[in-house]
Amino acid sequence: MYRLFHILCLLAACLLLAVSCKRTDAERARILKIYNWGDYIDEEVLMEFRDWYKEQTGESIRIIYQVFDINEVMLTKIERGHEDYDLVCPSEYIIERMLKNDLLLPIDRNFGNTPDYTKNIAPYIREELDKLSQPGMSTNDYAVAYMWGTAGILYNEEFVTAEEASTWDCLWNPYYKGRILMKDSYRDAYGTAIIYAHTKELEEGTVTVEQLINDNSPEAIALAEKYLKELKPNIAGWEADFGKEMMTKGKAWLNLTWSGDAVWAIEEAEAVGVELGYEVPVEGSNIWYDGWVIPKYARNVKAASYFINYMCRPDIALRNMDTIGYVSAVASPEILEAKIDPELDTWSDLSYFFGPEADSVQVDPVQYPDYSVVKRCAMIRDFGDRTELVLEMWSRVKGDNLNISILILIFAVFGLLFFWIVYQRVQKYKQKQKHRRRRKKLKRGL
């Protein structure tokens, strides 16, 4: 009887657990967990997705939205399986790594009666991302591009000319020492150093930018370290996000940054009377792509797939672009029409992106680089097992990021603090001695 009671209790517990799991699964199916870069979406667009999703599917959805500022932080959470995000937005090299490590689920493009807006993605970008495909796995089945752009130089036109900013040499120029900010991005820094180190070879056409920035041999890593250490004395700071604000306030003259941040900074600076410009150096640079993917441990693939589709609607893409300053991968006629500005005195060849009808259009060249710029740039691939070696090099370059003047300042502060402490102790000692003498005099009087 005692054994039977225990068996019944065990069965009851299992039944309760099963019911609880079913209830949890049902609740989770009404939640969409998104992990995205900070300041990388129009918040109203995000909130409006719930209503749109219900219109399309008849189902209610609740959104849990979190942000990250480093690709590797996001990837670590996915690799450990501790988070069941339904949707994340990594950069191209992380997408490649996630494909290699079987960390992604295919996007479900069964949208019922809803149009497949993912077809609006520019063929140019689909072809670029297709380079990341693995055996038996096409990137475009697992990722849809969101935003893209270039890495270049944001500069203050009062102190730097466009010609000076059009070459990476300006970063190594001692004249700008203490006036330069660099993105705290080992890949951008590595690519920049390698390109600059081979300026002559690039001019002669004996090597390509794509070959250089994806060369992670020990010799290439050592060369990048040499050039970055030579550059370091000129750097006022390594920044993840504050560089654009420093530039708008005129506190720095040069900033190696991304085109989307440059767009934001140029507009903000203009409002306060600071003139900023942006150039992609003539030697070449990297073009980057961020895209939506569904992690292996996602629990709401349907809602995640619908969200990706929603992001590819031209009107939604435009709203996101206007909010964050970056450029959508959507290449529909509506986007081109909205971005043409007859007041611009520059004409760009965007046929590679929008098609042959866009071979000469007046569009902001910071957002949409001319075809001639694109041809001298390339995508940085995943470094694979060599990533650790490059990170170790980057750590050696940055060190504690203290130059001599900062060290002197720190020692001076500690010196003053030391003397202050000694002074305070001496004063206390003198005060005690004074009290002792006073007590002795009182005793004698008694």
C-alpha positions as CSV (number, residue, x, y, z in Angstrom):
1,M,0.0,0.0,0.0
2,Y,2.8,2.4,0.9
3,R,4.6,1.6,-2.4
4,L,1.3,2.2,-4.3
5,F,0.8,5.5,-2.7
6,H,4.3,6.6,-3.8
7,I,3.6,5.5,-7.4
8,L,0.4,7.4,-7.5
9,C,2.2,10.5,-6.1
10,L,4.9,10.2,-8.8
11,L,2.3,9.8,-11.5
12,A,0.4,12.9,-10.2
13,A,3.7,14.9,-10.2
14,C,4.4,13.8,-13.8
15,L,0.9,14.8,-14.9
16,L,1.3,18.2,-13.2
17,L,4.7,18.7,-14.8
18,A,3.3,17.8,-18.2
19,V,0.4,20.2,-17.8
20,S,2.8,22.9,-16.6
21,C,5.1,22.4,-19.6
22,K,2.1,22.6,-22.0
23,R,1.0,25.8,-20.4
24,T,4.5,27.2,-20.6
25,D,4.8,26.3,-24.2
26,A,1.4,27.8,-25.0
27,E,2.5,31.0,-23.2
28,R,5.9,31.1,-24.9
29,A,4.2,30.7,-28.3
30,R,2.6,34.2,-27.8
31,I,6.0,35.8,-27.0
32,L,8.6,37.0,-29.5
33,K,12.1,37.5,-28.0
34,I,14.3,39.8,-30.0
35,Y,18.0,40.6,-29.4
36,N,19.3,43.6,-31.5
37,W,21.9,46.3,-31.5
38,G,21.1,49.3,-29.4
39,D,19.4,52.3,-31.2
40,Y,18.9,50.1,-34.2
41,I,15.2,50.3,-34.8
42,D,12.3,52.7,-34.8
43,E,10.5,51.9,-31.5
44,E,7.1,52.7,-32.9
45,V,7.7,50.2,-35.8
46,L,8.6,47.6,-33.1
47,M,5.4,48.2,-31.2
48,E,3.2,48.3,-34.3
49,F,4.4,44.8,-35.3
50,R,2.0,43.3,-32.7
51,D,-1.0,44.7,-34.4
52,W,0.3,43.8,-37.9
53,Y,1.0,40.3,-36.8
54,K,-2.5,39.8,-35.4
55,E,-4.0,41.2,-38.7
56,Q,-1.9,38.7,-40.7
57,T,-2.3,35.6,-38.4
58,G,-5.2,36.3,-36.0
59,E,-2.8,35.6,-33.2
60,S,-1.7,38.0,-30.4
61,I,2.0,38.4,-29.6
62,R,4.0,40.0,-26.8
63,I,7.5,41.3,-27.6
64,I,10.5,41.0,-25.3
65,Y,13.2,43.2,-26.7
66,Q,16.8,43.4,-25.5
67,V,19.9,45.0,-26.9
68,F,23.7,44.3,-27.2
69,D,26.6,46.4,-28.4
70,I,29.2,43.7,-29.3
71,N,28.6,40.8,-31.7
72,E,30.6,38.4,-29.6
73,V,28.5,39.0,-26.5
74,M,25.4,38.1,-28.4
75,L,27.1,35.0,-29.9
76,T,28.3,33.7,-26.5
77,K,24.7,33.7,-25.2
78,I,23.5,31.8,-28.3
79,E,26.4,29.3,-28.2
80,R,25.7,28.5,-24.5
81,G,22.0,27.9,-25.1
82,H,21.1,29.9,-22.0
83,E,18.8,32.2,-23.9
84,D,15.9,31.2,-26.2
85,Y,16.0,34.3,-28.4
86,D,13.7,34.0,-31.4
87,L,15.6,36.6,-33.4
88,V,19.0,38.2,-33.4
89,C,20.8,40.6,-35.7
90,P,24.5,39.7,-36.1
91,S,27.0,41.1,-38.6
92,E,28.1,39.1,-41.6
93,Y,31.1,37.3,-40.1
94,I,29.0,36.1,-37.1
95,I,26.3,34.9,-39.5
96,E,29.1,32.9,-41.2
97,R,30.3,31.5,-37.9
98,M,26.8,30.6,-36.8
99,L,26.2,28.7,-40.0
100,K,29.5,26.8,-39.6
101,N,28.5,25.8,-36.0
102,D,25.0,24.8,-36.9
103,L,23.5,27.5,-34.7
104,L,20.7,28.7,-37.0
105,L,17.3,27.6,-38.1
106,P,15.9,28.2,-41.6
107,I,13.5,31.1,-42.0
108,D,9.9,29.9,-42.6
109,R,8.7,31.8,-45.6
110,N,5.2,30.4,-45.5
111,F,3.5,33.7,-44.9
112,G,0.0,32.5,-45.8
113,N,-1.8,35.4,-47.6
114,T,0.9,37.9,-46.6
115,P,3.3,39.0,-49.4
116,D,6.9,37.8,-49.2
117,Y,8.6,41.2,-48.7
118,T,12.0,39.5,-48.3
119,K,12.2,39.6,-52.1
120,N,12.8,43.3,-51.8
121,I,16.4,42.7,-50.6
122,A,18.9,44.0,-53.1
123,P,20.3,41.2,-55.3
124,Y,23.7,42.7,-54.8
125,I,23.5,42.1,-51.0
126,R,22.0,38.6,-51.4
127,E,25.0,37.7,-53.6
128,E,27.4,39.1,-51.1
129,L,25.8,37.1,-48.2
130,D,25.7,34.0,-50.4
131,K,29.6,34.0,-50.2
132,L,29.1,33.0,-46.5
133,S,27.2,29.8,-47.5
134,Q,28.4,26.5,-46.1
135,P,28.2,23.0,-47.8
136,G,24.5,22.2,-48.1
137,M,23.5,25.5,-46.4
138,S,22.7,28.6,-48.4
139,T,23.0,31.8,-46.4
140,N,19.9,33.3,-47.9
141,D,17.8,30.4,-46.4
142,Y,19.0,31.4,-42.9
143,A,19.6,35.1,-43.0
144,V,17.9,38.2,-44.4
145,A,20.0,41.4,-44.5
146,Y,18.8,44.3,-42.4
147,M,21.2,47.2,-42.7
148,W,24.6,47.7,-44.4
149,G,27.2,50.3,-44.8
150,T,30.9,51.2,-45.1
151,A,33.7,52.0,-42.7
152,G,35.4,55.3,-43.3
153,I,36.5,58.6,-41.8
154,L,34.2,61.2,-40.3
155,Y,36.1,64.5,-40.2
156,N,35.6,68.1,-39.0
157,E,35.8,70.3,-42.1
158,E,37.2,73.3,-40.2
159,F,40.4,71.4,-39.4
160,V,40.6,68.6,-42.0
161,T,40.0,68.8,-45.8
162,A,38.2,66.2,-47.8
163,E,41.4,65.4,-49.6
164,E,43.2,64.7,-46.3
165,A,40.4,62.5,-45.1
166,S,40.3,60.5,-48.3
167,T,43.3,58.5,-47.4
168,W,44.1,56.3,-44.3
169,D,47.4,58.2,-44.0
170,C,45.6,60.9,-42.0
171,L,45.2,58.6,-39.1
172,W,49.0,58.1,-38.9
173,N,49.7,61.8,-39.4
174,P,51.3,63.2,-36.1
175,Y,49.7,66.5,-36.9
176,Y,46.3,65.1,-35.7
177,K,47.8,63.5,-32.5
178,G,45.1,63.6,-29.7
179,R,42.4,64.6,-32.2
180,I,41.5,61.1,-33.5
181,L,38.9,58.7,-32.2
182,M,38.8,55.0,-33.3
183,K,36.0,52.5,-33.2
184,D,36.7,49.9,-30.5
185,S,36.4,47.2,-33.2
186,Y,39.3,44.9,-33.8
187,R,38.1,43.9,-37.2
188,D,37.8,47.5,-38.5
189,A,41.2,48.4,-37.0
190,Y,42.8,45.3,-38.4
191,G,41.4,45.9,-41.9
192,T,42.5,49.5,-41.8
193,A,46.1,48.7,-40.8
194,I,46.5,45.9,-43.3
195,I,45.1,48.1,-46.1
196,Y,47.4,51.1,-45.2
197,A,50.4,48.8,-44.9
198,H,49.9,47.7,-48.5
199,T,49.1,51.1,-50.1
200,K,51.8,50.7,-52.8
201,E,50.7,47.2,-53.7
202,L,47.1,48.3,-54.0
203,E,48.1,51.2,-56.3
204,E,50.1,48.7,-58.5
205,G,47.2,46.3,-58.6
206,T,49.2,43.4,-57.3
207,V,46.8,42.7,-54.5
208,T,43.1,43.3,-53.7
209,V,41.4,44.8,-50.6
210,E,39.5,41.5,-50.2
211,Q,42.7,39.5,-50.1
212,L,44.3,41.8,-47.6
213,I,41.5,42.2,-45.1
214,N,40.9,38.4,-45.0
215,D,44.6,37.5,-44.7
216,N,45.0,36.4,-41.1
217,S,48.3,34.6,-41.4
218,P,50.9,35.1,-38.6
219,E,52.8,37.5,-40.9
220,A,49.7,39.6,-41.6
221,I,48.8,39.7,-37.9
222,A,52.3,40.9,-37.0
223,L,52.2,43.5,-39.7
224,A,48.8,44.8,-38.5
225,E,50.1,45.0,-34.9
226,K,53.2,47.0,-36.0
227,Y,51.1,49.6,-37.8
228,L,48.4,49.8,-35.1
229,K,51.1,50.4,-32.4
230,E,52.5,53.2,-34.6
231,L,49.0,54.6,-34.8
232,K,48.2,54.4,-31.1
233,P,50.0,57.6,-29.9
234,N,47.7,59.6,-32.2
235,I,44.5,58.1,-30.7
236,A,42.6,60.1,-28.1
237,G,40.2,57.3,-27.4
238,W,38.7,54.0,-28.5
239,E,35.0,54.3,-28.7
240,A,32.0,52.0,-29.1
241,D,29.3,54.8,-29.5
242,F,30.4,58.1,-28.1
243,G,32.6,59.1,-31.0
244,K,29.8,60.6,-33.1
245,E,28.7,62.8,-30.2
246,M,32.3,63.9,-29.6
247,M,32.6,64.9,-33.3
248,T,29.3,66.9,-33.2
249,K,30.8,68.9,-30.3
250,G,34.0,69.6,-32.1
251,K,36.1,67.7,-29.4
252,A,37.7,65.5,-32.0
253,W,38.7,66.1,-35.7
254,L,38.8,62.6,-37.1
255,N,36.9,59.5,-36.3
256,L,37.2,56.0,-37.9
257,T,33.5,55.1,-37.9
258,W,30.6,53.5,-39.7
259,S,28.6,55.3,-42.4
260,G,25.4,55.1,-40.4
261,D,27.0,56.9,-37.4
262,A,28.4,59.4,-39.8
263,V,25.0,60.2,-41.2
264,W,23.6,60.8,-37.7
265,A,26.6,62.9,-36.6
266,I,26.6,65.1,-39.8
267,E,22.9,65.9,-39.3
268,E,23.3,66.6,-35.5
269,A,26.4,68.7,-36.0
270,E,24.8,70.9,-38.7
271,A,22.2,71.9,-36.2
272,V,24.9,73.3,-33.9
273,G,27.0,74.9,-36.6
274,V,29.7,72.2,-36.8
275,E,30.4,71.0,-40.4
276,L,31.3,67.4,-40.7
277,G,32.1,65.3,-43.7
278,Y,32.6,61.5,-44.4
279,E,35.0,59.8,-46.8
280,V,35.8,56.2,-47.7
281,P,39.6,56.3,-48.2
282,V,40.8,55.8,-51.8
283,E,42.9,52.8,-50.7
284,G,39.7,50.9,-49.9
285,S,37.8,49.8,-46.9
286,N,35.3,47.2,-45.7
287,I,31.6,47.0,-46.4
288,W,29.6,45.3,-43.6
289,Y,26.2,43.8,-43.5
290,D,23.9,43.1,-40.5
291,G,21.1,40.6,-40.9
292,W,18.2,38.9,-39.1
293,V,18.7,35.2,-38.2
294,I,16.7,32.7,-36.1
295,P,18.9,31.0,-33.5
296,K,18.9,27.2,-33.0
297,Y,17.2,27.5,-29.6
298,A,14.4,29.8,-30.8
299,R,10.9,28.8,-29.6
300,N,8.7,31.0,-31.9
301,V,10.0,30.5,-35.4
302,K,6.7,31.6,-36.9
303,A,6.6,35.0,-35.3
304,A,10.3,35.5,-35.9
305,S,9.9,34.8,-39.6
306,Y,6.9,37.2,-39.9
307,F,9.0,39.9,-38.1
308,I,11.8,39.5,-40.7
309,N,9.2,39.8,-43.4
310,Y,7.7,42.9,-41.8
311,M,11.2,44.5,-41.6
312,C,11.4,44.2,-45.4
313,R,8.3,46.2,-46.2
314,P,9.5,49.4,-48.0
315,D,7.6,51.7,-45.7
316,I,9.0,50.1,-42.6
317,A,12.5,50.1,-44.0
318,L,12.2,53.8,-44.7
319,R,11.0,54.6,-41.2
320,N,13.9,52.6,-39.6
321,M,16.4,54.3,-41.9
322,D,15.1,57.8,-41.0
323,T,15.3,56.9,-37.3
324,I,18.7,55.3,-37.1
325,G,20.7,56.8,-40.0
326,Y,21.8,53.5,-41.4
327,V,20.8,52.1,-44.9
328,S,18.3,49.3,-45.4
329,A,19.1,46.4,-47.5
330,V,15.7,46.8,-49.2
331,A,16.1,48.1,-52.8
332,S,12.5,48.8,-53.9
333,P,11.5,51.7,-56.2
334,E,9.8,53.3,-53.2
335,I,13.1,53.5,-51.3
336,L,14.9,55.0,-54.3
337,E,12.2,57.6,-54.9
338,A,12.1,58.6,-51.2
339,K,15.9,59.0,-51.1
340,I,16.4,61.1,-54.2
341,D,17.3,64.7,-53.3
342,P,17.3,67.2,-56.2
343,E,19.1,69.7,-54.1
344,L,22.3,67.6,-54.0
345,D,25.0,68.6,-56.4
346,T,26.5,65.1,-56.5
347,W,25.4,62.3,-58.8
348,S,26.0,58.7,-57.9
349,D,25.9,55.4,-59.8
350,L,23.7,53.1,-57.7
351,S,22.9,50.7,-60.5
352,Y,24.6,47.9,-58.5
353,F,21.9,48.3,-55.8
354,F,18.7,49.6,-57.4
355,G,19.2,48.5,-61.0
356,P,20.2,50.1,-64.3
357,E,17.7,53.0,-63.9
358,A,19.8,54.3,-61.0
359,D,23.1,54.7,-62.8
360,S,23.0,58.5,-62.1
361,V,20.9,59.7,-59.2
362,Q,21.1,62.5,-56.6
363,V,21.3,60.5,-53.4
364,D,23.3,61.1,-50.2
365,P,26.7,59.4,-51.0
366,V,27.4,58.8,-47.3
367,Q,24.3,56.5,-47.1
368,Y,24.6,55.0,-50.6
369,P,28.2,54.9,-51.8
370,D,28.9,55.3,-55.5
371,Y,29.7,52.1,-57.5
372,S,33.3,53.2,-57.8
373,V,33.6,53.2,-53.9
374,V,31.9,49.8,-53.6
375,K,34.4,48.3,-56.1
376,R,37.4,49.2,-53.9
377,C,35.8,47.8,-50.8
378,A,35.2,44.2,-49.6
379,M,33.5,42.2,-46.9
380,I,35.6,40.9,-44.0
381,R,35.0,37.2,-43.5
382,D,35.0,35.1,-40.3
383,F,38.6,34.5,-39.1
384,G,37.7,31.1,-37.7
385,D,40.4,29.6,-35.5
386,R,42.6,32.6,-36.1
387,T,40.2,34.9,-34.3
388,E,41.9,34.3,-31.0
389,L,45.3,35.3,-32.4
390,V,43.9,38.5,-33.8
391,L,42.2,39.3,-30.5
392,E,45.4,38.7,-28.6
393,M,47.1,41.1,-31.0
394,W,44.4,43.6,-30.5
395,S,44.8,43.3,-26.7
396,R,48.5,43.9,-27.0
397,V,47.9,47.0,-29.1
398,K,45.3,48.5,-26.8
399,G,46.9,47.4,-23.6
400,D,45.5,49.7,-20.9
401,N,45.2,52.4,-23.5
402,L,47.4,54.8,-21.4
403,N,49.8,57.1,-23.1
404,I,52.6,58.9,-21.3
405,S,50.6,62.1,-20.7
406,I,47.8,60.1,-19.1
407,L,50.4,58.2,-17.0
408,I,51.9,61.4,-15.8
409,L,48.5,62.7,-14.9
410,I,47.7,59.5,-13.0
411,F,51.0,59.6,-11.1
412,A,50.4,63.3,-10.3
413,V,47.0,62.6,-8.9
414,F,48.2,59.8,-6.8
415,G,51.2,61.9,-5.7
416,L,48.9,64.7,-4.6
417,L,46.6,62.1,-2.8
418,F,49.7,60.7,-1.0
419,F,50.8,64.1,0.2
420,W,47.3,65.0,1.2
421,I,47.1,61.8,3.3
422,V,50.5,62.5,4.9
423,Y,49.5,66.1,5.6
424,Q,46.3,65.0,7.2
425,R,48.1,62.5,9.5
426,V,50.7,65.1,10.4
427,Q,47.9,67.6,11.3
428,K,46.1,64.9,13.4
429,Y,49.4,64.1,15.2
430,K,50.0,67.8,15.9
431,Q,46.4,68.1,17.2
432,K,46.9,65.2,19.5
433,Q,50.2,66.6,20.8
434,K,48.5,69.9,21.5
435,H,45.7,68.2,23.4
436,R,48.3,66.3,25.5
437,R,50.1,69.5,26.4
438,R,46.9,71.2,27.4
439,R,45.9,68.3,29.6
440,K,49.3,68.4,31.3
441,K,48.9,72.1,32.0
442,L,45.5,71.5,33.5
443,K,46.9,68.7,35.8
444,R,49.6,71.1,37.0
445,G,47.0,73.8,37.8
446,L,45.1,71.3,39.9
